[in-house]
Amino acid sequence: METLHEYNDNTQKHSMNSLPCFARYVLESFSKEYESFTDSNFLEYMEQKILVRSEPTFFKLLNLERRLIGEGSHRRLSSSFKISVQPDLIGDFSSQICELVIIERLPSGVFADPFELQHLRDRGVFKDASVFGDTNLELPSFLSNQSVVEVHLDAALNNSAGQETVLEFKIEIPLHARYSPLEDSGYSKVRFGAPDLFLYCKLHGKSPAQSCSLLPITSSGSLELDDIVWTIPAGIKAHSRMVSVVTFMSALLSATFIIIASLQSSPMKHNGRSKQS
């Protein structure tokens, strides 16, 4: 998965693109053009469909803190953001409705439940949220593909008398681990890269047929971020033969007991009928 610095190297040459205001999600058209989600497909889509070459953006990511909350197969990915908005842009966007768009590219070993995200959206935790890519919740990790979560949060840009504005956000996305393949160590490790951040704005009362602005939020060169690793328990490969043998013997023994019990109960029922006659 591409790191934040690698992605920012590509987006430093991009600033703003116009999207139809009726497009509910940034990745809405992505799911229609690509059969499956991969990092290469995502980068191609962003490069050709969303971002255009222009001056560097004036939205900077000052700080990003990430951690996994909880234990077991159901955990929450917590992220805290601090975003700097240059003062000469505040006046341009203070009259617009803006949202922070967070795109989490999930590895194939985990997934987000669309119904769970919808419930959080209905409760007002997110302004909007959706899952794209592989949404089959029953597939094990070795049969599943990547998926991506797009979350929208309110972002109010108020004029601060020519001063730099710092926006702060915190978000928790519930995630679930898929069944892992057999591993020699008994554990499967899933790594999370940095999210992709954008600011999506439109004028108050703007016609749906007109355009909206989508601006990438890049980080300064001094910001360092390590990947988050989720260690998921998996079956030990060396034990697979023994488990198969034990499982087969248990099934065979259970079937034998059922057959014996059935044969023993048949004469008893027959004798009972004879006595009654």
LINSULLIN-V582255 format. One record per backbone hydrogen bond with DSSP energy under -1.0 kcal/mol. CO is the residue of the C=O (numbers start at 1). NH is the residue of the N-H. If there is no record, write none. Layout:
BEGIN
co=CO nh=NH
co=CO nh=NH
END
This chain:
BEGIN
co=3 nh=7
co=4 nh=8
co=5 nh=9
co=6 nh=10
co=7 nh=11
co=8 nh=12
co=11 nh=14
co=13 nh=54
co=17 nh=214
co=19 nh=212
co=20 nh=23
co=25 nh=28
co=27 nh=31
co=29 nh=33
co=30 nh=34
co=38 nh=42
co=39 nh=43
co=40 nh=44
co=41 nh=45
co=42 nh=46
co=43 nh=47
co=44 nh=48
co=45 nh=49
co=46 nh=51
co=52 nh=15
co=58 nh=86
co=59 nh=218
co=60 nh=84
co=61 nh=220
co=63 nh=82
co=65 nh=80
co=67 nh=78
co=69 nh=76
co=73 nh=177
co=75 nh=175
co=76 nh=69
co=77 nh=173
co=78 nh=67
co=79 nh=171
co=80 nh=65
co=81 nh=169
co=82 nh=62
co=82 nh=63
co=83 nh=167
co=84 nh=60
co=85 nh=165
co=86 nh=89
co=89 nh=93
co=90 nh=94
co=93 nh=96
co=95 nh=204
co=97 nh=202
co=98 nh=155
co=99 nh=200
co=100 nh=153
co=101 nh=198
co=102 nh=151
co=103 nh=196
co=104 nh=149
co=107 nh=110
co=109 nh=178
co=111 nh=176
co=113 nh=117
co=114 nh=118
co=115 nh=119
co=116 nh=120
co=117 nh=121
co=118 nh=122
co=119 nh=123
co=120 nh=125
co=121 nh=124
co=128 nh=152
co=130 nh=150
co=132 nh=148
co=140 nh=143
co=146 nh=134
co=147 nh=106
co=148 nh=132
co=149 nh=104
co=150 nh=130
co=151 nh=102
co=152 nh=127
co=152 nh=128
co=153 nh=100
co=160 nh=163
co=165 nh=85
co=167 nh=83
co=169 nh=81
co=171 nh=79
co=173 nh=77
co=175 nh=75
co=176 nh=111
co=179 nh=141
co=183 nh=237
co=186 nh=234
co=188 nh=232
co=190 nh=230
co=192 nh=228
co=196 nh=103
co=197 nh=217
co=198 nh=101
co=199 nh=215
co=200 nh=99
co=201 nh=213
co=202 nh=97
co=203 nh=206
co=207 nh=210
co=210 nh=21
co=212 nh=19
co=213 nh=201
co=214 nh=17
co=215 nh=199
co=218 nh=61
co=220 nh=223
co=228 nh=192
co=230 nh=190
co=232 nh=188
co=235 nh=183
co=236 nh=239
co=237 nh=240
co=239 nh=243
co=240 nh=244
co=241 nh=245
co=242 nh=246
co=243 nh=247
co=244 nh=248
co=245 nh=249
co=246 nh=250
co=247 nh=251
co=248 nh=252
co=249 nh=253
co=250 nh=254
co=251 nh=255
co=252 nh=256
co=253 nh=257
co=254 nh=258
co=255 nh=259
co=256 nh=260
co=257 nh=261
co=258 nh=262
co=259 nh=263
co=260 nh=264
co=261 nh=265
co=262 nh=266
co=265 nh=269
co=266 nh=270
co=267 nh=271
co=268 nh=272
co=269 nh=273
co=270 nh=274
co=271 nh=275
co=272 nh=276
co=273 nh=277
END
